[in-house]
Amino acid sequence: MKPSIAVQSDCGVASTTFAKFTGMVQRIAPNTDVVENNLSFETGNARQVAAYLYTLIPFWPENTIFVSLMNNDRKIAVRLANGRILMGSDDGFITMGIHHFGFDNARLISLEKFGDDAFTLARCSANLVNGMPFEEIGEELKLEDLNLFVIPESHIEKGLAEGVVTMLLKTFGNLTFSIETDDFEKTGIQHGDLVKVTITRNEQVVYEEEMTYQPSFGFVGIGAPIIFNGSAGYMDIGLNQENFITECIPEILEDDPELYKVRIEKIGE
């Protein structure tokens, strides 16, 4: 069975980018299964891609190639320890994949072999599907040669989780924290529990509110705040049917999100 090529991009569903990519792949490697993961990431938001990829990778076969069509940095391919290949610009989108699944090998994609245009990644991934050895797609890169995001640490103890804001999900108005959902379980906080959420910047409180930790927005009233497990595998905060960012911390839109620390503490411990 040929490897699948799974594509993520910020081009939007109305663009022909994905269709052109698919066409180029199938000209080189006919009948290849090319699928779209998500074509509507925020423009240039490689952090968002990194987080979503981390949740998708385990569901795909070992030889799957994940292609990220974003940004215009040098083109790289990374083979993870679990056999999956991540391919795209060296913009940090590989960070969470390497962090969670381990690093095996990396290559700087040769523009001489695959062309220096919009279809470099299509040609490269198609040639891998056709059997080209990973080691032949370009010069080897060491782990330290790659552009990786710094992953902020979180603090976990019984009834308490602390971290920082890592992503602004502007489409829905939610914030994503550096607290992994698996780690949050270690706090012992259960769905339905009342928690106090405090967000600070430079030790100054910018938001503080009591709310419940719930599986979804349907468990709270319209406009009510909620802590929940985000789809990227990290804890999120939002307002039911309203925009948490613009309603509660609009200043974060013009700031570095990671300057904002969060504390989620169970009430009644």
FITOR-972175 format. One line per field, with one value per residue: residue number from 1; residue in three letters; x, y, z of N, C-alpha, C, O in turn. Coordinates in steps of 0.05 Angstrom, whole numbers. Layout:
// FITOR-972175
n = (NUM; ...) $
res = (Ala; ...) $
n.x = (X; ...) $
n.y = (Y; ...) $
n.z = (Z; ...) $
ca.x = (X; ...) $
ca.y = (Y; ...) $
ca.z = (Z; ...) $
c.x = (X; ...) $
c.y = (Y; ...) $
c.z = (Z; ...) $
o.x = (X; ...) $
o.y = (Y; ...) $
o.z = (Z; ...) $
//
This chain:
// FITOR-972175
n = (1; 2; 3; 4; 5; 6; 7; 8; 9; 10; 11; 12; 13; 14; 15; 16; 17; 18; 19; 20; 21; 22; 23; 24; 25; 26; 27; 28; 29; 30; 31; 32; 33; 34; 35; 36; 37; 38; 39; 40; 41; 42; 43; 44; 45; 46; 47; 48; 49; 50; 51; 52; 53; 54; 55; 56; 57; 58; 59; 60; 61; 62; 63; 64; 65; 66; 67; 68; 69; 70; 71; 72; 73; 74; 75; 76; 77; 78; 79; 80; 81; 82; 83; 84; 85; 86; 87; 88; 89; 90; 91; 92; 93; 94; 95; 96; 97; 98; 99; 100; 101; 102; 103; 104; 105; 106; 107; 108; 109; 110; 111; 112; 113; 114; 115; 116; 117; 118; 119; 120; 121; 122; 123; 124; 125; 126; 127; 128; 129; 130; 131; 132; 133; 134; 135; 136; 137; 138; 139; 140; 141; 142; 143; 144; 145; 146; 147; 148; 149; 150; 151; 152; 153; 154; 155; 156; 157; 158; 159; 160; 161; 162; 163; 164; 165; 166; 167; 168; 169; 170; 171; 172; 173; 174; 175; 176; 177; 178; 179; 180; 181; 182; 183; 184; 185; 186; 187; 188; 189; 190; 191; 192; 193; 194; 195; 196; 197; 198; 199; 200; 201; 202; 203; 204; 205; 206; 207; 208; 209; 210; 211; 212; 213; 214; 215; 216; 217; 218; 219; 220; 221; 222; 223; 224; 225; 226; 227; 228; 229; 230; 231; 232; 233; 234; 235; 236; 237; 238; 239; 240; 241; 242; 243; 244; 245; 246; 247; 248; 249; 250; 251; 252; 253; 254; 255; 256; 257; 258; 259; 260; 261; 262; 263; 264; 265; 266; 267; 268; 269) $
res = (Met; Lys; Pro; Ser; Ile; Ala; Val; Gln; Ser; Asp; Cys; Gly; Val; Ala; Ser; Thr; Thr; Phe; Ala; Lys; Phe; Thr; Gly; Met; Val; Gln; Arg; Ile; Ala; Pro; Asn; Thr; Asp; Val; Val; Glu; Asn; Asn; Leu; Ser; Phe; Glu; Thr; Gly; Asn; Ala; Arg; Gln; Val; Ala; Ala; Tyr; Leu; Tyr; Thr; Leu; Ile; Pro; Phe; Trp; Pro; Glu; Asn; Thr; Ile; Phe; Val; Ser; Leu; Met; Asn; Asn; Asp; Arg; Lys; Ile; Ala; Val; Arg; Leu; Ala; Asn; Gly; Arg; Ile; Leu; Met; Gly; Ser; Asp; Asp; Gly; Phe; Ile; Thr; Met; Gly; Ile; His; His; Phe; Gly; Phe; Asp; Asn; Ala; Arg; Leu; Ile; Ser; Leu; Glu; Lys; Phe; Gly; Asp; Asp; Ala; Phe; Thr; Leu; Ala; Arg; Cys; Ser; Ala; Asn; Leu; Val; Asn; Gly; Met; Pro; Phe; Glu; Glu; Ile; Gly; Glu; Glu; Leu; Lys; Leu; Glu; Asp; Leu; Asn; Leu; Phe; Val; Ile; Pro; Glu; Ser; His; Ile; Glu; Lys; Gly; Leu; Ala; Glu; Gly; Val; Val; Thr; Met; Leu; Leu; Lys; Thr; Phe; Gly; Asn; Leu; Thr; Phe; Ser; Ile; Glu; Thr; Asp; Asp; Phe; Glu; Lys; Thr; Gly; Ile; Gln; His; Gly; Asp; Leu; Val; Lys; Val; Thr; Ile; Thr; Arg; Asn; Glu; Gln; Val; Val; Tyr; Glu; Glu; Glu; Met; Thr; Tyr; Gln; Pro; Ser; Phe; Gly; Phe; Val; Gly; Ile; Gly; Ala; Pro; Ile; Ile; Phe; Asn; Gly; Ser; Ala; Gly; Tyr; Met; Asp; Ile; Gly; Leu; Asn; Gln; Glu; Asn; Phe; Ile; Thr; Glu; Cys; Ile; Pro; Glu; Ile; Leu; Glu; Asp; Asp; Pro; Glu; Leu; Tyr; Lys; Val; Arg; Ile; Glu; Lys; Ile; Gly; Glu) $
n.x = (17; 11; 41; 1; -12; -20; -48; -38; -56; -57; -87; -142; -209; -230; -189; -147; -102; -94; -118; -84; -36; -50; -60; -8; 21; -5; 7; 59; 59; 14; -54; -44; -63; -85; -101; -138; -120; -130; -147; -152; -122; -99; -68; -2; 6; 45; 51; 0; -10; 30; 10; -39; -23; 3; -39; -62; -26; -19; -63; -54; -25; 42; 76; 58; 59; 61; 45; 59; 33; 53; 80; 145; 196; 259; 255; 240; 245; 224; 235; 200; 210; 171; 162; 130; 129; 144; 135; 153; 158; 213; 191; 178; 135; 143; 153; 120; 111; 162; 173; 135; 137; 189; 253; 281; 308; 329; 321; 345; 307; 323; 328; 347; 335; 279; 256; 248; 197; 126; 112; 149; 145; 104; 127; 170; 146; 115; 155; 178; 135; 137; 180; 232; 289; 288; 335; 357; 333; 356; 406; 431; 404; 419; 387; 393; 397; 348; 289; 256; 201; 203; 179; 135; 139; 93; 61; 39; -3; -40; -105; -90; -66; -17; 6; 22; -6; -9; -31; -75; -139; -167; -211; -253; -248; -222; -173; -113; -76; -11; -17; -21; -75; -72; -37; -67; -106; -80; -86; -131; -178; -245; -296; -347; -329; -318; -276; -225; -201; -144; -112; -51; -7; 58; 55; 9; -60; -102; -147; -197; -237; -291; -310; -335; -304; -315; -340; -359; -385; -440; -455; -457; -486; -506; -455; -427; -365; -317; -275; -241; -223; -182; -182; -131; -103; -90; -106; -162; -194; -258; -316; -385; -414; -395; -340; -284; -232; -238; -277; -257; -199; -177; -130; -90; -86; -52; -3; 50; 30; 51; 68; 28; 6; -27; -69; -103; -146; -175; -236; -251; -217) $
n.y = (-24; 44; 101; 149; 218; 272; 335; 401; 470; 542; 563; 564; 540; 557; 564; 543; 516; 467; 431; 437; 419; 365; 347; 352; 315; 267; 264; 247; 205; 165; 152; 160; 169; 228; 273; 324; 352; 400; 461; 511; 539; 593; 648; 636; 613; 574; 550; 534; 495; 458; 441; 418; 377; 342; 317; 290; 254; 201; 173; 158; 113; 84; 101; 149; 214; 278; 340; 408; 465; 522; 587; 613; 594; 558; 492; 432; 363; 319; 259; 223; 186; 148; 135; 167; 222; 290; 347; 409; 482; 508; 528; 516; 482; 429; 420; 399; 348; 324; 331; 298; 248; 235; 242; 222; 230; 283; 325; 373; 396; 384; 434; 431; 380; 378; 425; 496; 523; 533; 480; 447; 415; 381; 351; 328; 297; 263; 234; 207; 174; 142; 111; 133; 136; 164; 188; 208; 255; 303; 345; 324; 344; 365; 356; 402; 440; 453; 494; 503; 513; 541; 502; 519; 505; 471; 471; 422; 398; 367; 388; 434; 471; 502; 547; 578; 623; 598; 598; 637; 626; 653; 649; 626; 653; 634; 616; 579; 540; 523; 475; 408; 363; 311; 317; 352; 319; 295; 330; 316; 343; 342; 334; 382; 402; 460; 514; 564; 611; 646; 696; 726; 782; 800; 794; 822; 818; 803; 778; 744; 693; 651; 586; 527; 464; 431; 381; 404; 463; 462; 451; 496; 562; 610; 655; 644; 629; 576; 522; 474; 413; 424; 415; 408; 380; 407; 449; 492; 557; 589; 626; 610; 612; 663; 711; 699; 724; 778; 796; 791; 794; 834; 861; 824; 811; 846; 833; 792; 728; 690; 718; 718; 688; 630; 605; 551; 531; 485; 496; 489; 451) $
n.z = (0; -18; 14; 50; 36; 76; 81; 107; 113; 107; 67; 58; 43; -5; -40; -95; -83; -55; -91; -136; -114; -104; -156; -179; -148; -163; -216; -214; -178; -189; -166; -113; -46; -28; 22; 57; 117; 146; 119; 136; 174; 217; 184; 171; 222; 251; 301; 315; 276; 291; 341; 327; 292; 326; 352; 310; 286; 311; 291; 239; 189; 195; 153; 134; 103; 124; 100; 104; 79; 85; 97; 76; 87; 87; 58; 91; 112; 162; 194; 241; 302; 303; 250; 217; 170; 169; 131; 103; 110; 147; 198; 249; 254; 263; 316; 360; 343; 343; 397; 423; 397; 383; 351; 289; 237; 193; 135; 89; 38; -28; -75; -125; -142; -136; -153; -150; -133; -126; -122; -99; -52; -66; -108; -81; -39; -71; -97; -55; -42; -88; -77; -69; -28; 37; 53; 8; -8; 3; 36; 100; 162; 228; 293; 323; 283; 266; 266; 323; 367; 432; 484; 532; 602; 645; 709; 753; 803; 857; 849; 823; 767; 728; 678; 614; 565; 501; 449; 408; 391; 345; 311; 340; 387; 432; 483; 485; 530; 558; 583; 581; 564; 583; 626; 657; 678; 720; 761; 787; 781; 762; 710; 716; 764; 804; 789; 799; 755; 741; 706; 692; 678; 680; 736; 747; 755; 702; 689; 725; 748; 770; 748; 714; 699; 641; 593; 545; 511; 516; 567; 597; 607; 556; 539; 585; 620; 608; 624; 585; 550; 498; 426; 406; 443; 489; 546; 543; 546; 542; 520; 520; 459; 451; 446; 479; 479; 458; 492; 544; 549; 511; 501; 493; 441; 417; 437; 465; 472; 508; 552; 586; 643; 670; 721; 745; 792; 835; 869; 936; 953) $
ca.x = (0; 27; 37; -18; -2; -40; -39; -50; -49; -73; -97; -171; -222; -237; -165; -141; -75; -95; -124; -60; -17; -59; -55; 20; 28; -16; 21; 84; 53; -15; -71; -36; -85; -78; -124; -134; -124; -143; -137; -161; -106; -93; -47; 25; 7; 58; 46; -26; -6; 46; -7; -59; -10; 9; -63; -70; -5; -23; -85; -46; -5; 69; 91; 44; 74; 45; 56; 48; 36; 51; 104; 165; 223; 272; 238; 253; 230; 233; 224; 198; 218; 149; 161; 116; 146; 133; 148; 143; 177; 227; 179; 172; 111; 151; 161; 105; 115; 187; 171; 119; 142; 217; 267; 298; 325; 318; 335; 340; 297; 340; 313; 357; 320; 250; 247; 245; 172; 104; 106; 172; 136; 88; 146; 186; 129; 108; 178; 179; 114; 147; 202; 258; 297; 287; 362; 365; 318; 372; 427; 422; 404; 418; 364; 399; 396; 320; 275; 236; 190; 207; 154; 134; 133; 70; 63; 16; -5; -68; -124; -78; -50; -7; 20; 20; -22; 8; -44; -100; -156; -183; -236; -273; -244; -213; -145; -101; -55; 11; -23; -32; -99; -65; -26; -89; -120; -65; -95; -155; -202; -263; -317; -367; -317; -316; -248; -219; -181; -131; -92; -35; 15; 77; 45; -16; -83; -117; -173; -201; -265; -298; -325; -333; -289; -336; -333; -365; -399; -469; -459; -459; -504; -495; -438; -413; -338; -314; -249; -247; -201; -181; -178; -103; -91; -83; -129; -172; -215; -274; -344; -405; -425; -384; -312; -269; -210; -247; -294; -244; -171; -172; -102; -71; -85; -29; 18; 61; 12; 65; 72; 4; 7; -53; -71; -129; -146; -201; -248; -262; -197) $
ca.y = (0; 68; 120; 171; 245; 288; 363; 422; 495; 566; 574; 566; 520; 568; 566; 519; 507; 438; 416; 437; 401; 338; 341; 348; 290; 245; 262; 233; 180; 161; 138; 165; 179; 255; 282; 349; 353; 425; 481; 537; 549; 621; 653; 635; 604; 548; 539; 521; 471; 440; 430; 400; 354; 324; 301; 274; 235; 173; 160; 151; 92; 92; 113; 173; 238; 302; 363; 433; 485; 548; 603; 611; 588; 535; 468; 410; 339; 306; 232; 219; 160; 128; 130; 188; 243; 317; 361; 436; 503; 506; 549; 506; 465; 402; 420; 381; 321; 315; 331; 276; 222; 230; 250; 202; 241; 307; 331; 398; 386; 395; 449; 422; 356; 380; 450; 518; 537; 526; 451; 433; 395; 361; 334; 313; 277; 243; 217; 189; 154; 124; 94; 146; 135; 190; 199; 219; 279; 327; 345; 317; 365; 356; 366; 430; 457; 458; 516; 492; 531; 534; 492; 528; 484; 475; 460; 406; 385; 360; 410; 459; 470; 529; 548; 603; 623; 591; 604; 651; 614; 677; 642; 621; 671; 619; 615; 553; 542; 504; 452; 385; 351; 288; 327; 364; 297; 289; 348; 305; 359; 326; 349; 391; 415; 489; 523; 592; 615; 672; 701; 750; 791; 814; 791; 837; 802; 815; 763; 725; 685; 623; 572; 498; 448; 415; 369; 420; 488; 457; 447; 523; 581; 628; 676; 635; 619; 547; 509; 449; 400; 433; 394; 404; 365; 425; 461; 517; 572; 604; 634; 596; 627; 690; 712; 704; 742; 806; 804; 789; 803; 843; 870; 802; 810; 862; 827; 765; 712; 675; 735; 715; 663; 621; 588; 538; 519; 475; 509; 470; 431) $
ca.z = (0; -19; 36; 46; 40; 90; 77; 123; 101; 114; 42; 58; 27; -31; -56; -112; -75; -48; -116; -152; -101; -109; -184; -183; -136; -178; -242; -209; -164; -194; -147; -85; -29; -17; 37; 71; 146; 152; 101; 146; 197; 216; 166; 182; 250; 252; 327; 314; 260; 308; 362; 315; 281; 349; 358; 286; 277; 319; 277; 212; 187; 201; 131; 125; 99; 131; 86; 113; 58; 98; 100; 54; 97; 73; 59; 105; 118; 186; 200; 269; 312; 297; 222; 202; 159; 169; 109; 100; 116; 173; 213; 276; 255; 271; 344; 378; 333; 354; 427; 433; 384; 380; 326; 276; 216; 180; 110; 75; 12; -50; -95; -151; -149; -135; -164; -131; -139; -108; -122; -88; -32; -80; -122; -61; -26; -91; -102; -32; -47; -109; -67; -64; 0; 51; 55; -18; -16; 8; 56; 127; 182; 256; 308; 331; 259; 260; 280; 341; 387; 461; 496; 560; 621; 662; 736; 759; 829; 863; 850; 813; 743; 721; 652; 601; 541; 478; 424; 407; 371; 339; 297; 360; 409; 455; 489; 490; 550; 555; 600; 565; 576; 599; 651; 673; 692; 744; 783; 800; 775; 746; 697; 734; 787; 803; 790; 796; 735; 744; 685; 700; 661; 698; 763; 750; 747; 680; 688; 747; 748; 776; 726; 716; 679; 629; 568; 522; 517; 521; 596; 610; 594; 535; 550; 609; 615; 612; 619; 572; 535; 470; 406; 401; 465; 510; 559; 531; 559; 523; 528; 504; 437; 451; 441; 504; 476; 455; 515; 570; 549; 484; 498; 486; 412; 408; 456; 464; 489; 528; 575; 603; 658; 679; 744; 747; 818; 843; 892; 955; 961) $
c.x = (18; 21; 15; -3; -24; -31; -54; -39; -66; -86; -127; -184; -230; -213; -162; -115; -75; -100; -99; -39; -24; -54; -26; 30; 19; -5; 47; 79; 23; -29; -62; -60; -75; -103; -117; -139; -140; -130; -142; -147; -103; -68; -19; 28; 18; 54; 20; -24; 9; 28; -27; -47; -4; -15; -71; -51; -11; -44; -77; -26; 24; 83; 77; 63; 55; 59; 43; 54; 33; 79; 124; 193; 234; 255; 253; 234; 242; 219; 224; 206; 196; 145; 147; 136; 131; 149; 136; 165; 189; 217; 170; 148; 117; 155; 146; 108; 140; 186; 157; 126; 171; 228; 283; 318; 312; 335; 326; 332; 313; 322; 323; 342; 290; 239; 243; 221; 150; 99; 130; 163; 119; 107; 161; 169; 121; 131; 183; 159; 123; 171; 229; 265; 297; 314; 371; 351; 333; 392; 416; 424; 404; 394; 368; 398; 367; 308; 253; 227; 200; 180; 153; 126; 107; 75; 37; 18; -34; -84; -113; -62; -42; 9; 19; 2; -3; -5; -70; -117; -176; -210; -259; -271; -234; -183; -137; -78; -34; 6; -35; -55; -92; -53; -48; -104; -107; -72; -118; -180; -219; -284; -338; -355; -315; -286; -247; -197; -170; -110; -78; -15; 33; 66; 19; -39; -98; -144; -174; -230; -268; -315; -322; -316; -310; -326; -339; -382; -429; -475; -461; -477; -490; -480; -422; -385; -337; -285; -255; -222; -202; -174; -149; -88; -81; -108; -136; -191; -231; -301; -363; -418; -416; -353; -297; -248; -219; -263; -278; -215; -164; -143; -82; -68; -61; -4; 29; 45; 26; 73; 49; 5; -21; -50; -100; -129; -173; -211; -259; -242; -188) $
c.y = (25; 86; 140; 198; 262; 317; 382; 449; 518; 579; 578; 547; 531; 570; 540; 506; 476; 421; 415; 418; 372; 330; 336; 322; 266; 243; 246; 206; 175; 145; 141; 177; 206; 266; 309; 345; 377; 446; 509; 546; 579; 626; 653; 624; 576; 534; 523; 495; 450; 426; 410; 375; 333; 307; 283; 251; 206; 158; 150; 129; 103; 107; 138; 197; 262; 326; 389; 455; 513; 561; 597; 607; 564; 510; 445; 386; 326; 279; 228; 191; 139; 124; 150; 209; 269; 334; 389; 457; 499; 529; 540; 487; 436; 398; 399; 352; 309; 312; 306; 249; 216; 236; 227; 214; 266; 314; 359; 390; 400; 409; 441; 397; 360; 407; 471; 535; 527; 496; 434; 410; 374; 341; 316; 291; 255; 224; 198; 166; 133; 108; 107; 144; 163; 204; 213; 245; 305; 323; 339; 342; 353; 368; 396; 450; 466; 481; 504; 513; 522; 526; 501; 506; 491; 462; 447; 395; 380; 386; 436; 453; 499; 527; 576; 601; 617; 598; 620; 639; 636; 671; 639; 640; 657; 622; 586; 557; 521; 478; 430; 373; 327; 296; 338; 343; 291; 308; 336; 321; 344; 344; 357; 406; 445; 497; 553; 595; 644; 674; 727; 757; 808; 816; 808; 820; 817; 801; 744; 718; 656; 611; 542; 486; 429; 402; 385; 444; 484; 454; 474; 541; 598; 651; 668; 625; 589; 540; 481; 438; 409; 411; 389; 389; 382; 438; 488; 531; 587; 612; 620; 616; 656; 688; 719; 725; 771; 815; 807; 800; 813; 852; 849; 800; 826; 857; 799; 747; 698; 692; 732; 687; 656; 603; 577; 522; 510; 489; 488; 449; 436) $
c.z = (0; 6; 29; 50; 52; 90; 96; 112; 113; 89; 41; 38; -1; -50; -73; -104; -70; -74; -134; -140; -107; -138; -190; -172; -153; -206; -238; -197; -166; -172; -118; -70; -16; -4; 51; 101; 154; 134; 111; 171; 194; 200; 180; 210; 252; 279; 327; 298; 277; 328; 350; 304; 303; 355; 334; 281; 286; 304; 249; 211; 189; 178; 120; 123; 104; 118; 95; 91; 69; 98; 77; 64; 81; 77; 71; 106; 143; 189; 230; 277; 306; 267; 205; 193; 159; 149; 106; 105; 144; 191; 241; 277; 264; 301; 361; 369; 344; 384; 437; 422; 378; 352; 315; 256; 205; 155; 101; 46; -10; -71; -123; -160; -153; -144; -142; -138; -119; -105; -112; -70; -46; -94; -102; -48; -46; -97; -79; -34; -67; -101; -64; -35; 13; 51; 29; -26; -11; 30; 84; 145; 210; 270; 315; 307; 254; 277; 297; 361; 415; 472; 525; 579; 636; 689; 744; 788; 835; 865; 837; 787; 736; 695; 641; 576; 517; 451; 428; 385; 362; 325; 317; 385; 434; 459; 494; 509; 544; 571; 583; 580; 592; 626; 669; 689; 718; 767; 799; 796; 755; 732; 717; 759; 782; 807; 789; 776; 738; 722; 693; 678; 678; 727; 768; 740; 725; 677; 712; 749; 757; 754; 731; 693; 668; 603; 543; 530; 525; 551; 611; 594; 573; 549; 574; 602; 621; 607; 607; 558; 506; 451; 399; 423; 488; 522; 546; 550; 538; 536; 509; 485; 437; 449; 467; 501; 475; 479; 540; 570; 521; 479; 489; 456; 401; 425; 450; 483; 512; 553; 595; 616; 668; 703; 746; 773; 826; 868; 911; 963; 990) $
o.x = (36; -1; 12; 17; -45; -8; -78; -17; -85; -94; -137; -171; -236; -217; -173; -106; -58; -88; -94; -26; -7; -45; -19; 45; 34; -6; 55; 92; 8; -17; -71; -74; -60; -124; -94; -161; -161; -106; -138; -159; -104; -49; -15; 50; 3; 54; 18; -35; 2; 30; -32; -59; -7; -12; -84; -60; -8; -45; -93; -11; 29; 99; 83; 81; 34; 81; 18; 78; 13; 99; 121; 212; 221; 242; 275; 210; 266; 195; 245; 208; 202; 125; 150; 156; 108; 173; 112; 189; 176; 232; 157; 142; 99; 159; 159; 107; 141; 196; 165; 123; 177; 213; 298; 342; 288; 359; 303; 349; 314; 305; 308; 336; 278; 214; 237; 223; 156; 84; 131; 173; 120; 103; 165; 178; 119; 126; 192; 165; 117; 181; 248; 248; 304; 315; 392; 356; 325; 395; 394; 443; 391; 383; 349; 398; 363; 317; 232; 243; 205; 160; 168; 109; 100; 92; 15; 39; -51; -78; -126; -48; -58; 23; 16; -5; 18; 10; -84; -109; -199; -229; -281; -289; -238; -169; -152; -61; -38; 24; -58; -56; -104; -57; -47; -113; -120; -66; -123; -201; -210; -288; -347; -370; -311; -273; -265; -175; -185; -92; -91; -8; 24; 68; 9; -38; -107; -162; -154; -247; -250; -331; -309; -314; -321; -306; -326; -391; -440; -499; -466; -483; -466; -490; -405; -381; -352; -272; -273; -202; -221; -163; -142; -64; -66; -130; -118; -202; -220; -306; -358; -432; -429; -342; -298; -245; -209; -263; -285; -207; -147; -133; -61; -48; -51; 13; 19; 45; 15; 84; 51; 3; -37; -32; -119; -115; -193; -195; -274; -249; -172) $
o.y = (27; 85; 148; 199; 266; 323; 380; 451; 513; 602; 594; 538; 515; 576; 519; 487; 462; 400; 394; 404; 356; 307; 317; 308; 248; 221; 232; 186; 181; 126; 126; 194; 206; 269; 315; 336; 375; 449; 529; 559; 590; 611; 669; 625; 556; 510; 502; 475; 426; 402; 389; 353; 309; 284; 263; 229; 188; 134; 135; 126; 126; 125; 146; 201; 265; 333; 391; 461; 527; 547; 578; 616; 553; 507; 438; 389; 324; 277; 229; 173; 115; 111; 151; 214; 270; 334; 392; 450; 487; 546; 555; 477; 421; 376; 384; 334; 286; 293; 294; 229; 194; 235; 214; 209; 269; 308; 367; 380; 425; 396; 445; 394; 348; 411; 465; 557; 515; 487; 410; 387; 350; 317; 292; 268; 232; 200; 175; 143; 109; 92; 94; 151; 182; 228; 227; 256; 326; 302; 348; 358; 332; 388; 412; 474; 485; 485; 495; 530; 498; 540; 490; 489; 515; 445; 458; 385; 388; 404; 457; 434; 517; 507; 595; 578; 630; 604; 617; 641; 636; 686; 648; 641; 668; 631; 571; 575; 502; 462; 433; 371; 322; 282; 335; 348; 282; 302; 344; 313; 335; 367; 340; 420; 455; 487; 566; 583; 663; 657; 747; 740; 828; 837; 807; 810; 840; 811; 730; 737; 640; 625; 534; 498; 412; 411; 382; 446; 500; 454; 474; 535; 599; 664; 683; 613; 579; 550; 467; 452; 403; 390; 369; 386; 372; 437; 504; 519; 597; 606; 618; 634; 673; 666; 742; 743; 788; 839; 824; 813; 801; 851; 855; 788; 820; 874; 785; 751; 694; 681; 742; 667; 674; 587; 593; 503; 525; 493; 470; 430; 421) $
o.z = (16; 17; 6; 64; 39; 99; 101; 103; 127; 90; 25; 19; -19; -74; -66; -117; -80; -77; -146; -155; -114; -143; -205; -185; -158; -218; -256; -204; -147; -160; -100; -81; 3; -16; 56; 109; 166; 133; 97; 189; 172; 201; 199; 221; 254; 281; 339; 306; 277; 332; 361; 305; 299; 364; 338; 272; 270; 304; 236; 230; 185; 183; 97; 140; 91; 125; 94; 86; 64; 100; 62; 51; 64; 98; 63; 102; 145; 187; 243; 260; 305; 260; 181; 206; 150; 150; 106; 104; 161; 198; 256; 299; 271; 311; 374; 385; 354; 395; 456; 435; 370; 332; 330; 258; 206; 154; 104; 32; -11; -83; -143; -184; -170; -143; -119; -149; -99; -87; -117; -73; -37; -93; -107; -47; -38; -101; -83; -29; -65; -117; -56; -18; 0; 49; 29; -47; -19; 42; 91; 143; 215; 261; 314; 312; 238; 300; 286; 370; 419; 470; 541; 572; 639; 692; 741; 795; 820; 881; 839; 785; 737; 690; 655; 568; 515; 432; 447; 361; 372; 328; 312; 401; 456; 440; 505; 505; 528; 573; 573; 604; 613; 646; 694; 711; 737; 790; 822; 806; 735; 740; 733; 773; 760; 825; 779; 780; 737; 719; 698; 661; 690; 740; 790; 717; 728; 663; 717; 752; 753; 742; 750; 672; 682; 592; 523; 553; 538; 558; 635; 571; 572; 566; 583; 581; 636; 589; 617; 555; 492; 458; 386; 422; 505; 509; 540; 569; 518; 559; 485; 493; 423; 451; 476; 518; 491; 486; 557; 589; 508; 457; 479; 447; 379; 427; 433; 507; 533; 572; 617; 603; 673; 705; 748; 776; 824; 887; 902; 978; 1000) $
//
